[in-house]
Amino acid sequence: MKPLTKNMWRAIKKPLGRFIAIVLIIMLGVLIFVGVKASGPSLNDSLSKTLLNTKLSDIQVLSTTGFDKKDIKIAEKLSDAKAEAVKFKYVLAGKDKSAVALFGYQSQQKQNKLILRSGRLPKSKNEIVLDNRAKTKYGYKLGQTFTFLKSANLKQRKYKIVGFADSPMYIDNTERGTTNIGDGTVHFFAYIPDNQMNLDSATLLNIRFDSLQKYSSFGNHYQDQINKKIIQLKKLFKTRSKIRSSQILNKTLSVIEGKQKQLNQAKNEVDQAKKQLVEKSGGLVKTTPKLDQQEKRLNVQQKKLSGLLKKANQNSKTVYTWQTREDLPGFSTYGDSSNRISAIANVFPAFFFLIAALITFTTITRMIEEARGQIGIFKALGYSKFSIARNYIGYALMAGMAGTIIGALIGNNFLPLIVLSLYKNYIPIVAVVKFQWGFFALSILFSLIATTGAAIIVVFNELSEKPAALMQPKSPKSAKKILLEKIKPLWSSLNFKQKISYRNLFRYKSRMFMTIIGIAGGTALILTGFGIQNSIAASGTR
């Protein structure tokens, strides 16, 4: 082993605490940078995995007149589109007459699959699955009877609770959207067998594109593609809305026309009875109380039919409401949260890299001052400046790389899991953590600037001196009066130890700044940790 290499290993082994201090401070900076930076992508990856497993629809269409098989075929004319029609409406139900989002459950359903938390899915006509929120927040239990109000218009009003589940359509467990019934707030969702809902047709059309599932739901490419798909779908359904309106209106008119014929026939019978009465009485009697009562009854029925006709014209108008994942309760908020957490790492770790640079600068300066004689000897023996500098640059490089690797591994693998565990209290997601190679490479660059960069500056500054000067001890700094010494009443009141402390504090400014920034960074780290935790908790209870 070459003398210079031996010298480097001695520098590491002899004052081991110094080397470990640099490694730890670099590790801490990288841990925070990589860990917090990885938390944002981990949140997105975890959500993407959950949405992939449950097959959340990309686009949802609500119709005032419902959907049939032809609507599904029209939607699937789009390349790669898969469509499913389900029954859905808002109803009042439960012990508090709460607003509930009610869905018709189909065992063959392929989109928006429920995430079962306890119990099982419905098997018979009198069974219901409730939102897991109904259990955790409103106290419902398995085996209890859940009652709907009569206005819900179901085959039956009472159902047995057989399970609790989460849904990918409600990614935020604290929010279920709004409605125009009850208190205006949807409290939870529920699923009953599809055939238990008295609806002529499905009211919600779910559309999904397999080719878009590889992209992040919050990314610009995904959003652009979805907007294009909606424009294409609107064109396809433009003529369909008129056809659907005519179908619904004609169906209702055929029933009204049948009743109108019966009513007209009854009116003719009354008129004929009146004519016969006039003929028999010679014009003395034109009507009877019984005929008048019957005529009034027919007039009331005529008014009802006119009202039904007016209502049929209104209800047959087909209006489509389009929504994407961004419109689902809490979905966009989740994406904003992951971006905010990533943004924290853009500034915060700078404290730690700055501290690392100061510590390295101070450490390398001390090392060189202690080894001035050795450096002078090596220089006198003919070793080049680069060969001698390599000894100390290698020292800083090893410390920087060791701290970076350890910090990146711990930060990337553990910090995102902590953030995800906090979110799992409010959001039903599957934890996914991938190693962020880009952030790892960036942290290497920062740590090398902080350690190796500082070492290069100090070493080459010392190597500019001649061997003879290096082999002599460095002359101490000339004594200078500090500011406090000029304030004589204050200075004279201090004892000896206090005076020494203040002199050292102002003489060695790099150490002073290192201490101040170190304490500031440590305090900021603690406050940031509590801040992230409280922010997540606050978003879950807003």
Buried (B, 14 or more C-beta within 10 A) or exposed (E): EEEBEEBBBEBBEEBEEBBBBBBBBBBBBBBBBBBBBBBBBBBBBBBBBBBEEBBBBBBBBBBBBBBBEEBBEBBEEBEEBBBBBBBBBBBBBBEEBBBBBBBBBBEEBEBBBBBBBEBEBBEEEBBBBBBBBBBEEBEBEBEBEBBBBEEBEBEEBEBBBBBBBBBBBBBBBBBBBEBEBBEEEBBBBBBBBBEBBEBEBBBBBBBBBEEBBEBBBBEEEBBEBBEEBBEBBEEEBEEBBEEBBEBBBEEBBEEBEEEBEEBEEBBEEBEEBBEEBEEEEEEEEEEEEEBEEBBEEBEEBBEEBEEBBEEBEEBBBBEBEBEBBEEBBBBBBBBEBBEEBBEBBEEBBBBBBBBBBBBBBBBBBEBBEEBBEBBBBBBEEEBEBEEBBBBBBBBBBBBBBBBBBBBBBBBBBEBBBEBBEBBBEBBBBBBBBEEBEEBBEBBBEBBBBBBBBBBBEBBBEBBEBEEEEBBEEEEEEEEEEBEBBEEEEEBEEBEEEEBEEBBEBBEBEEBEEBBEBBEEBBEBBEEBEEEBEEBBEEBBEE
